[in-house]
Amino acid sequence: MSGEKSAFPPFDASTFAGQLFWLAITFGVLYWLMSKVALPRVGAILEERADTISRDLDNAAQMQAKAEETAKAYETALTEARKNAQGIAQASREAGAKASDERRHAVEAELSAKMAKAETTIAATKTSAMSNVRGLGSEVAIAIVEKLTGKAPSASEASEAVEQVLARG
């Protein structure tokens, strides 16, 4: 090497023709490889991905439609069940009210019968007591008159006096 510095080989003008030749051959080979091997594979992959995405979106749309139909069916069934439950509850309330009314009427009839029986018993007891009061009143009246006057009135006179007092009230 002589002490001169040579230029950087890619920038050396004397090698431009060879560099351009090899650039053209390399570009041609690489272009052919890309167009015949790599790009068809990439294209196939992209097409497959597009098909998969499209198929998945179609499946998702179908599933969403089925889900919406199921939700509508669920809402319809729920509404129907609520109506049925309300009907059952109303029927139950009506049956309970009817049974309660029947029981109340039975209890009222029973109580009315007991009340009538009690009133009859009270009337009989009152009549019996009043007759005892009359007899007792007559005896008391005879004892009082005898104590006060020293002379006993007759039983009929005492009974008449008691009747008059009781009639006055």
C-alpha positions in Angstrom: 0.0 0.0 0.0 1.3 3.3 -1.0 0.6 6.0 1.5 -2.5 7.3 -0.3 -5.7 6.8 1.1 -8.2 5.1 -1.1 -11.9 6.1 -1.0 -14.6 4.1 0.8 -15.4 1.3 -1.6 -19.1 1.9 -2.0 -18.3 5.6 -2.8 -15.5 4.7 -5.3 -16.8 5.7 -8.7 -14.7 3.0 -10.5 -16.9 0.3 -8.8 -20.3 1.8 -9.5 -21.0 -0.4 -12.6 -20.4 -3.7 -10.7 -22.3 -2.5 -7.7 -25.3 -1.6 -9.9 -25.1 -4.9 -11.6 -25.2 -6.9 -8.4 -27.8 -4.6 -7.0 -30.1 -5.3 -9.9 -29.5 -9.1 -9.6 -30.0 -9.1 -5.8 -33.2 -7.0 -6.2 -34.5 -9.3 -8.9 -33.9 -12.4 -6.8 -35.3 -10.9 -3.7 -38.4 -9.6 -5.6 -39.0 -13.0 -7.2 -38.6 -14.7 -3.8 -41.0 -12.3 -2.1 -43.6 -12.5 -4.9 -43.5 -16.3 -5.2 -42.8 -17.5 -1.7 -43.1 -15.0 1.1 -46.0 -12.8 0.0 -48.3 -15.6 -0.9 -47.8 -17.1 2.5 -48.4 -13.8 4.2 -51.5 -13.2 2.0 -52.8 -16.7 2.9 -52.2 -16.0 6.6 -54.0 -12.6 6.3 -56.9 -14.1 4.4 -57.2 -17.0 6.9 -57.2 -14.4 9.8 -59.8 -12.4 8.0 -62.0 -15.5 7.5 -61.5 -16.5 11.1 -62.4 -13.0 12.4 -65.4 -12.9 10.0 -66.6 -16.4 11.2 -66.1 -15.4 14.8 -68.1 -12.2 14.3 -70.9 -14.2 12.7 -70.9 -16.7 15.5 -70.9 -13.8 18.0 -73.9 -12.2 16.2 -75.7 -15.5 16.2 -75.0 -16.1 19.9 -76.1 -12.5 20.7 -79.4 -13.1 18.8 -79.9 -16.4 20.7 -79.1 -14.6 24.0 -81.6 -11.9 23.2 -84.2 -14.5 22.3 -83.5 -16.3 25.5 -83.7 -13.1 27.5 -87.1 -12.3 25.9 -88.3 -15.8 26.6 -87.1 -15.4 30.2 -88.8 -12.1 30.6 -92.0 -13.6 29.1 -91.8 -16.6 31.5 -91.1 -14.3 34.4 -94.1 -12.1 33.6 -96.3 -15.2 33.3 -95.0 -16.5 36.6 -95.7 -13.2 38.3 -99.2 -13.3 36.9 -99.7 -16.8 38.1 -98.3 -16.0 41.5 -100.6 -13.0 41.8 -103.5 -15.2 40.8 -102.6 -17.9 43.3 -102.1 -15.2 46.0 -105.5 -13.7 45.2 -107.2 -17.1 45.2 -105.5 -17.9 48.5 -106.6 -14.6 50.0 -110.1 -15.1 48.8 -110.1 -18.7 50.2 -108.7 -17.4 53.5 -111.3 -14.6 53.6 -114.1 -17.1 52.8 -112.9 -19.6 55.5 -112.5 -16.7 57.9 -116.0 -15.4 57.2 -117.4 -18.9 57.6 -115.6 -19.4 60.9 -116.7 -15.9 62.1 -120.3 -16.7 61.2 -120.1 -20.0 62.9 -118.5 -18.4 66.0 -121.1 -15.6 65.9 -123.9 -18.2 65.7 -122.4 -20.2 68.5 -122.0 -17.0 70.7 -125.6 -15.9 69.8 -126.8 -19.3 70.9 -124.8 -19.2 74.2 -126.0 -15.6 74.7 -129.6 -16.6 74.3 -129.1 -19.5 76.6 -127.4 -17.2 79.1 -130.2 -14.7 78.9 -132.7 -17.5 79.5 -130.7 -18.7 82.5 -130.4 -15.1 83.8 -134.2 -14.6 83.3 -134.9 -17.8 85.1 -132.5 -17.0 87.9 -133.9 -13.5 88.2 -137.5 -14.8 88.4 -136.4 -17.3 91.0 -134.5 -14.7 92.9 -137.5 -12.3 92.7 -139.8 -14.9 94.1 -137.3 -15.6 96.9 -137.1 -11.8 97.4 -140.9 -11.6 97.7 -141.0 -14.4 100.2 -138.0 -13.0 102.1 -139.5 -9.5 101.9 -142.7 -10.7 103.4 -140.8 -12.4 106.2 -138.7 -9.3 106.9 -141.8 -7.1 106.8 -143.6 -9.3 109.3 -140.6 -9.2 111.6 -140.2 -5.4 111.4 -143.9 -4.7 112.0 -143.9 -7.1 114.9 -140.9 -5.5 116.4 -142.2 -2.0 116.0 -145.8 -2.6 116.9 -145.6 -5.7 118.9 -148.3 -7.3 116.8 -147.5 -9.5 113.8 -149.4 -8.9 110.6 -150.8 -11.8 108.6 -148.7 -13.4 105.8 -151.1 -12.3 103.1 -151.0 -8.6 104.3 -147.2 -8.7 104.3 -147.2 -10.2 100.8 -149.6 -7.6 99.5 -147.4 -4.8 101.0 -144.3 -6.2 99.4 -146.0 -6.6 96.0 -147.1 -2.9 96.2 -143.6 -1.8 97.0 -142.1 -3.9 94.2 -144.7 -2.7 91.7 -143.7 0.9 92.4 -140.2 0.2 91.4 
